[in-house]
Amino acid sequence: MSIQIPEFEGNLDPNEFIDWMHTVERIFDYEEVPEDRKVKLAALKLKKYASLWWENTNQQRRREGRDKIRTWSKMKRAMTKRFLPEHHRRDLYLKLQSLQQVSSVSEYTWEFERLLLQCDVQEAPEQTIARYLRGLKPQIADAVELQQYWSFNDVRALAHKVEQQQARRATTRPFVKAAPFNKGSSSQAKPSPTTTVKRAPSTTRPEVKSHERDIIRRCFKCQGVGHMASECPTRRNVVIREPSDGEEEFDENVDPVWDAEEIEEYPDEGELLVVRKALSVTPAKEESQRVARGRQGIDDS
């Protein structure tokens, strides 16, 4: 079984050149191609710009008095210098350091491993795991770090599992009850926007009901509620009796002269002092008091 060597057109993509170079070396190893035939077989697969470059390189060496390239190691070194930029490895390291997950975990893992192999990084497994977790999405990396793992393959498998779990949770939505359909209307009525009207504060006095008015009414004499002082049940009626012997008789047509005397009275409830003016008759009051003391045998002296 014969295996054909792929063609190379000299594109400026470094990854394409590296892939072609690795494929040619595997074919040479499988076919056990002798060293003196490797250059001739590889030169046959150069097309377009790569073929033009190869012919120009051999002519330049002849003008300089040097021999043609006859070994595979020299041909590979010359092609690497031309089709692989010098900063390519440095760019790979920078890309590996700043690699972040954008789409799925599968694509991120594939790109991470590709860069890791192209850079030929020699580091401890713990450092590789830390580099891989740093590029994952935060919600996936946090969930993976809570699990137990021993190798990079375990971390990679956990990342895929966490992504699948989060995808299932995102697709599961709570059941929402649909609004009832109104058969009478052809189209669904849209709710009219409500406007909020601010009312100015009222300056009129609120109306007081009859039972509230009874509660508000308070007697200033007994401090009771529901009645006025004129309707107070504790009001005293002044009764003027006819004078007895030795007492002065009152004339209804003549206004008597009243004398004010302060008497302290206490209400039925509460701690409140009420000062009331009691009216007495002068000089009838003195005369009646004198007669009363005379009857009781009390000497005025």
C-alpha positions in Angstrom: 0.0 0.0 0.0 1.4 3.3 -1.1 0.7 6.6 0.7 0.8 9.8 -1.2 2.5 12.9 0.3 0.1 15.9 0.5 0.8 19.0 -1.6 2.0 22.3 -0.1 1.4 25.6 -1.9 3.4 27.9 0.4 0.6 29.6 2.3 1.6 32.0 5.0 -0.5 30.2 7.6 2.1 28.7 10.1 -0.3 26.0 11.3 -0.7 24.7 7.7 3.0 24.5 7.2 3.5 22.7 10.5 0.8 20.2 9.7 2.3 19.5 6.3 5.8 19.0 7.8 4.5 16.5 10.4 2.5 14.6 7.8 5.6 14.2 5.5 7.7 13.0 8.3 5.2 10.3 9.3 4.9 9.2 5.7 8.7 8.9 5.5 8.9 6.9 8.6 6.0 4.6 7.5 7.4 4.0 4.0 11.0 3.8 5.3 12.1 6.2 2.6 15.9 6.4 2.3 17.6 9.7 3.2 18.7 10.4 -0.4 15.2 10.2 -1.7 13.3 12.3 0.9 14.3 15.6 -0.6 13.3 14.6 -4.1 9.9 13.2 -3.0 9.1 16.3 -0.9 10.1 18.7 -3.7 7.6 17.0 -6.0 4.8 18.0 -3.7 5.7 21.7 -3.7 3.2 23.7 -5.7 2.7 27.3 -6.8 4.6 29.7 -4.5 6.4 26.9 -2.7 7.6 25.4 -5.9 8.9 28.8 -7.2 10.7 29.4 -3.9 12.4 26.0 -4.0 13.8 26.6 -7.5 14.9 30.1 -6.7 16.7 28.8 -3.5 18.7 26.2 -5.5 19.7 28.7 -8.2 20.8 31.2 -5.5 23.0 28.5 -3.9 24.6 27.6 -7.3 25.4 31.3 -7.9 27.0 31.5 -4.5 29.1 28.4 -5.3 27.3 26.1 -2.8 25.9 22.7 -3.4 22.2 22.0 -3.7 20.2 20.9 -0.7 20.3 17.1 -0.7 19.3 16.2 2.9 15.9 16.3 4.5 17.2 18.0 7.6 18.6 21.0 5.6 15.5 21.2 3.5 13.3 21.2 6.6 15.5 23.9 8.2 15.3 26.1 5.1 11.5 25.8 4.7 11.0 26.5 8.4 13.0 29.7 8.1 10.9 30.8 5.2 7.4 29.7 6.0 7.4 29.8 9.8 7.9 33.3 11.3 10.5 33.7 14.0 7.9 35.1 16.4 5.5 32.2 15.9 6.6 30.4 19.0 6.4 33.5 21.1 2.9 34.2 19.7 1.9 30.7 20.7 3.0 31.2 24.3 1.1 34.5 24.5 -2.0 33.0 23.1 -1.8 30.1 25.5 -1.4 32.5 28.4 -4.4 34.6 27.4 -6.7 31.8 26.2 -10.3 32.1 27.5 -13.4 30.1 26.9 -15.7 31.8 24.5 -18.0 29.1 23.2 -18.2 25.5 24.4 -15.9 23.5 26.7 -15.1 21.2 23.8 -13.7 23.9 21.6 -11.8 25.5 24.5 -10.2 22.2 25.4 -9.3 21.5 21.8 -7.6 24.9 21.4 -5.9 24.6 24.8 -4.3 21.2 24.0 -3.3 22.3 20.5 -1.4 25.3 21.9 0.1 23.2 24.7 1.5 20.7 22.1 2.7 23.3 19.7 4.6 25.1 22.4 6.0 21.9 23.8 5.4 23.1 27.3 7.3 21.1 30.0 5.5 21.8 33.3 4.0 19.9 36.3 0.5 18.5 35.9 -0.7 20.9 38.7 0.4 23.9 36.7 -1.3 22.7 33.6 -4.6 22.1 35.5 -4.3 25.6 37.0 -3.7 27.1 33.5 -6.8 25.2 32.2 -9.1 26.3 35.0 -8.1 29.9 34.7 -9.4 30.0 31.1 -12.7 28.4 31.8 -15.9 30.4 32.4 -16.1 31.4 36.1 -19.4 29.5 36.8 -17.9 26.3 35.3 -14.5 26.7 36.9 -16.0 27.3 40.4 -18.1 24.1 40.1 -15.2 22.0 38.9 -12.9 23.2 41.8 -15.5 21.9 44.3 -15.1 18.4 43.0 -12.3 15.9 43.6 -9.8 15.2 40.8 -6.3 13.8 40.3 -5.3 14.5 36.7 -5.9 16.8 33.8 -8.2 14.3 32.2 -10.4 14.3 35.3 -10.6 18.1 35.2 -11.5 18.0 31.5 -14.2 15.5 32.0 -15.7 17.4 35.0 -15.8 20.6 32.9 -17.8 18.9 30.2 -20.2 17.4 32.8 -20.8 20.7 34.5 -21.5 22.4 31.2 -24.1 19.8 30.3 -25.8 20.2 33.7 -26.0 24.0 33.4 -27.4 23.6 29.9 -30.2 21.4 31.2 -31.1 23.9 33.9 -31.2 26.7 31.4 -33.6 24.9 29.2 -36.0 24.0 32.1 -38.4 26.8 32.5 -41.3 27.1 35.0 -44.9 26.5 33.7 -46.7 29.8 33.0 -50.5 29.7 32.9 -51.9 31.3 29.8 -54.4 34.1 30.0 -58.0 33.2 29.2 -59.2 33.9 25.7 -62.1 36.2 25.2 -64.4 34.8 22.6 -66.5 38.0 22.3 -63.7 40.2 21.0 -61.8 39.6 17.8 -58.5 41.0 19.1 -57.1 41.0 22.6 -57.8 44.2 24.3 -54.9 46.1 25.5 -55.0 47.5 29.0 -55.4 51.3 29.0 -52.6 53.1 30.7 -53.6 54.4 34.1 -52.8 58.0 35.1 -52.1 59.0 38.6 -53.8 62.3 39.6 -52.5 64.0 42.7 -55.2 65.8 44.7 -54.6 69.0 46.5 -55.0 68.8 50.3 -58.5 69.8 51.3 -58.8 73.1 53.2 -62.5 72.5 54.4 -63.1 71.1 57.8 -64.4 67.5 57.6 -68.0 66.8 58.6 -68.4 65.4 62.1 -71.1 62.8 62.6 -73.7 62.9 65.4 -72.1 60.1 67.5 -68.6 61.7 66.9 -70.0 65.0 68.1 -71.2 63.5 71.3 -67.8 62.1 71.9 -66.1 65.4 71.3 -68.4 67.3 73.6 -66.9 67.6 77.1 -68.2 69.1 80.3 -65.7 71.6 81.9 -67.3 71.1 85.3 -67.1 67.3 85.8 -64.7 66.7 82.8 -67.3 64.2 81.4 -67.9 63.6 77.7 -71.2 63.7 75.8 -72.8 66.7 77.5 -72.2 70.4 78.2 -71.8 72.1 81.6 -75.4 73.3 81.4 -76.6 69.7 81.1 -74.2 68.3 83.8 -76.0 65.8 86.1 -73.9 66.9 89.0 -75.2 70.5 88.9 -76.6 71.7 92.2 -79.9 73.7 92.4 -79.9 76.6 94.9 -83.1 76.6 97.0 -84.0 79.7 99.0 -86.2 78.9 101.9 -88.4 81.3 103.8 -86.7 82.9 106.8 -87.6 81.8 110.2 -88.0 84.0 113.3 -85.3 86.4 113.7 -84.1 86.0 110.1 -84.3 88.7 107.5 -86.9 88.2 104.8 -86.0 88.5 101.2 -87.8 90.6 98.8 -88.3 89.0 95.4 -88.4 92.4 93.7 -85.1 93.5 95.1 -82.0 92.1 93.7 -79.9 90.7 96.5 -76.2 91.5 96.9 -74.1 88.4 96.4 -70.8 87.7 97.9 -68.4 85.3 96.2 -66.7 82.6 98.2 -64.3 80.0 96.8 -65.2 76.4 97.5 -63.0 73.5 96.5 -64.9 70.6 94.9 -63.5 67.4 93.5 -64.9 65.5 90.4 -66.2 62.0 90.5 -63.2 60.7 88.4 -59.7 61.8 87.7 -57.3 64.1 89.5 -58.7 67.5 88.7 -59.2 70.5 90.9 -62.3 72.6 90.2 -62.6 76.0 91.7 -66.3 77.0 91.9 -67.8 80.3 93.0 -70.5 79.8 95.5 -72.9 82.7 96.0 -74.1 83.8 99.5 -76.5 86.6 100.6 -75.1 89.6 102.6 -76.0 90.5 105.3 -78.7 87.8 105.6 -76.0 85.2 105.7 -74.3 86.7 108.7 -77.6 87.1 110.5 -78.7 83.5 109.8 -75.3 82.2 111.0 -75.6 84.3 114.2 -79.1 83.0 114.9 -78.0 79.5 114.3 -75.2 79.8 116.8 -77.5 81.4 119.3 -79.8 78.4 119.1 -77.0 76.1 119.6 -75.9 78.1 122.7 -72.8 79.5 121.2 -71.7 82.9 122.4 -70.6 85.4 119.8 -67.8 86.4 122.1 
